[in-house]
Amino acid sequence: MTPTASQAIRNLVNNPDFSFNMDGDTIIDWDTSNIGIAQPTQSEIDAELARLQAVYDAQEYARNRKAEYNQLNQFEMQFDDDRDSTTTWVDKINEIKARYPK
């Protein structure tokens, strides 16, 4: 899931139960009853959002691989390879890894 401003704010306040409301990417209500948790600035939110996006982008290869791995019947492929002395499963896995390198 692509990172959101709300997720960035939750990371910045480091309190999963902290209450705030947003309209789009703008904070419209900040719970001031939690003393010591200052509302982050827009630049702090933007920086955290950029960091989260970079982490998300760096894992694109893993998401792509997983989507293709999930389409394989891997246990059956492994069984058939063992029975038939073939390497169909290993070949397919290596093909996917080559298509989506780290």
Secondary structure, DSSP 8 states (H G I E B T S, - for coil): ----HHHHHHHHHT-TT--EEEETTEEEEE-TTSTT-----HHHHHHHHHHHHHHHHHTHHHHHHHHHHHHS-HHHHHHHHHHHT--HHHHHHHHHHHHS--
